[in-house]
Amino acid sequence: MHQPGHPHQPEDPSRQASGAGEGLQSSASKAKPRQRTYPGSEVLAGQSPRKVLTKILRGDPLGMDSRCADRVAHHANLVDPDRLYDHATAWVAHQAFGYDGTPPLDEFLTTCIDSTIRTLLDEDIEVQRQGIPALGDPDQSSTTSVSHWLADCLGIEPPIARKCAVVYNNLPIPVREAFWAVVIQSKPLERAVAEGHGAPAKAKARVRYALAMMSTLGTTPEPNPDPGAPSWNYAEDIFLGSDNTGRSDR
């Protein structure tokens, strides 16, 4: 699995053992120095990445499932939750070797998850660039995959939906945030406006722009003649109301 960033290089276990044995005292209590504890150390400290990962996955003691969902919502990205969870937990287990409680646990986990999100989005772009068939992507077998969700949401085929997700994830954050509120979270436009997604006309324009860009797979905000692509007008009617005719300036 491709991991984000540069992994820490673990020390030679034989050197660690040798160092631990130096200065051995007659007292048994001094022979085994106490390991420093910190929030999360019962899961992250003193184990191989494989063992750490096993503890992370057993009951989710670090709350990685909810943390991943929170970071996806924070960035307003379309990322398959199962795929993100699998990759992020593995990356946390890998990075745990060099972690000693600094930075604080929340910051450490957030950094790992955000780094994983960026890597997965980069992988999606590369897969799209290479033209790898959607059915070859492991997450396509998951009923919770973003491609299937977006396909159901917009009434399109999963291979087209995956392309739409790549386009969406590269839109400006204000556009993604407005789309996330109105379409992903199914909030009324008035509530989205009240939550700070711009004046009504601006919030509408942002959602419309996201739909338009996905409908043309990022080429131009005009209706796409490809019958497999989502209909800009149809999607707009669903999420913004059938009375919203005409286009607002971006």
Secondary structure, DSSP 8 states (H G I E B T S, - for coil): ---SS-------HHHHHHHHHTT--SSHHHHS------TTHHHHSSS-HHHHHHHHHSS-TT-HHHHHHHHHHHHT----HHHHHHHHHHHHHHHGGG-SS-S-HHHHHHHHHHHHHHHHHHHHHHHHHHT--GGGSGGGG-TT-HHHHHHHHHT--HHHHHHHHHHHHTS-HHHHHHHIIIIIS---HHHHHHTTS-SHHHHHHHHHHHHHHHHTTTS-SS----TTS--HHHHHHHHH-TT--S----
